[in-house]
Amino acid sequence: MNNQQQNYYDRLGVHASASPIEIRRAYRELSKKYHPDTTKLSTATAIVKFQALNEAYATISHPERRSAYDLEIGYSRVFVIQSTPRFTTLQPRPDRYRSSAYLDPTDRPLSGGEIFALFMLIVTFLGCLILAISIGIARGEI
């Protein structure tokens, strides 16, 4: 099965009902395997496989894009009675995320280190503010 016939779930090696954690784990394992800097495959082959992997993960890891993709491939997380195809004609819409195989940096949650850095920035700002106010009070300027 080539990449054109293979769906995004197959590229990541997960079932369509996989959780976001399972999808992330599968992506990390495969990205280590196919990254052009770490694989034994030829560079051209590695780049093609890695881009296909990134495209799949960019779509499947984002909840809205995943729902749209699931509709596109006919997968439903809810058991419903589907109407005949003539009633379910979907209008093709341009998807701005399909043109790039790289992830959108705004689509990920903050890591523990980033949250800690933000906390430290806030504490530092508040400490400076309190210090400035206390120096002003001590000098009698406030």
Long-range contacts (C-beta under 8 A, 24 or more apart in sequence): 3-48, 3-52, 7-73, 8-55, 8-56, 8-57, 8-59, 8-60, 8-69, 9-56, 9-60, 11-52, 11-53, 11-56, 12-53, 12-56, 12-57, 12-60, 16-70, 16-73, 16-75, 17-77, 20-61, 23-57, 23-60, 23-61, 24-61, 27-53, 27-57, 27-61, 31-57, 51-101, 52-101, 54-101, 54-102, 54-103, 55-98, 55-101, 57-103, 58-97, 58-100, 58-101, 58-102, 58-103, 58-104, 58-107, 59-97, 59-98, 61-103, 61-107, 62-97, 62-104, 62-107, 65-95, 65-97, 68-95
